[in-house]
Amino acid sequence: MATADLRSAPDLVIVGVKRGGTTSLFRQLERHPSMVPLVPSARRLPLRENMKGVHWLDSDMDRSLRWYRSHFATSATKRWRVRHTGAAFTAEASPYYFFHPLAAQRAAALLPATRFVVVLRDPVERTISHWAEQTRNGAEMLSLRDALDAEDGRVGDDAGRLVAGTIGASHAHEQQTYAAQSMYARSLERWIDAVGSNRLQVVFSEDYYSDPNSVIDAILQAADLPAMPRGNDSERRNAAPRPAHTDERIEAELIERFRPDVRELTDRFGLVPPWARFAVDAR
């Protein structure tokens, strides 16, 4: 905090989606010789690995911009990195930003020079993975069917209360919106309206896992940064194994539920998701 005036906001922020591969993408970006880690780094504290996300635009929205900037490198550190690698950039990844109702608005107001990336995943797979993660962590005791049925009742009007400021955070809105966070069009519209399509880059999880270097290079090229040196290959991080048996009826219901939203990604935003189960609508 004392040196916040010597620090700038991040150059790049991965805003989501939760269970979309943001950890894998961030950790591969972190191997770029020009990326400066978040403060404090694992070199300074007994951490297993560097911090990934600050969560300022969602659960820490009561904090100041000065507090946020305190997590990033000083100008002197970035100049040193430029001298040794030819470039320097900072980044964070907080996957709830994409869905949070105020994150885009605050990003537009307070991060005018930052670029943003969102990683979209097949919504059926994202939904199941989100539930599997919460189950694995012991935070979700309901079956997938019961959790989906309970979702609206659990969340209630928490989105409206977050916008109104009557609550500062909502566990249900962040962690139990299994289907809602897979409805991408509304959140994408909010982010594009706030920061502009020129500063928000959309990539797909499936494209990243099938050819990570191409996706990483596209992100770096859009940010006017050097390509990733070859040999820094990706690895799947923070995976939540898919249940061995998922009720086919639930999957069929989710496909029909998400079909109009996927179609909207193409019709309104010109995106062509690589999701085979939606191929008729998306292509």
MOBELJO-V506919 format. One record per backbone hydrogen bond with DSSP energy under -0.5 kcal/mol. CO is the residue of the C=O (numbers start at 1). NH is the residue of the N-H. If there is no record, write none. Layout:
<<CO/NH> <CO/NH>>
//
This chain:
<<1/4> <3/6> <4/7> <6/75> <11/115> <12/92> <13/15> <13/117> <14/94> <15/98> <16/119> <17/20> <17/22> <21/25> <22/26> <23/27> <24/28> <25/29> <26/30> <28/31> <29/32> <32/35> <34/89> <35/37> <41/44> <41/45> <45/47> <52/93> <55/58> <55/60> <58/61> <60/63> <64/68> <65/69> <66/70> <68/71> <69/72> <71/39> <73/8> <74/78> <75/79> <76/80> <77/81> <78/82> <79/83> <80/84> <81/85> <81/87> <82/86> <89/36> <90/11> <90/12> <92/14> <94/97> <95/18> <96/100> <100/103> <100/104> <102/106> <103/107> <104/108> <105/109> <106/110> <107/111> <111/114> <115/13> <116/201> <117/15> <117/16> <118/120> <118/203> <120/205> <122/126> <123/127> <124/128> <125/129> <126/130> <127/131> <128/132> <129/133> <130/134> <131/135> <132/136> <133/137> <134/139> <134/140> <135/138> <143/147> <144/148> <145/149> <146/150> <147/151> <148/151> <150/154> <151/155> <152/156> <155/158> <157/161> <158/162> <159/163> <160/164> <161/165> <161/166> <161/167> <170/174> <171/175> <171/176> <172/176> <176/178> <177/181> <179/182> <180/183> <182/184> <183/187> <184/188> <185/189> <186/190> <187/191> <188/192> <189/193> <190/194> <191/195> <191/196> <192/196> <196/199> <196/200> <199/116> <199/201> <201/118> <201/203> <203/120> <204/208> <205/209> <206/210> <207/211> <211/214> <211/215> <212/216> <213/217> <214/218> <215/219> <216/220> <217/221> <218/222> <219/223> <220/225> <221/224> <229/232> <231/233> <239/241> <247/250> <247/251> <248/252> <249/253> <250/254> <251/255> <252/256> <253/257> <254/258> <255/259> <256/260> <258/262> <259/263> <260/264> <261/265> <262/266> <263/267> <264/268> <264/269> <265/269> <265/271> <266/270> <273/275> <274/276> <275/278> <276/279> <278/281> <278/282> <279/283>>
//
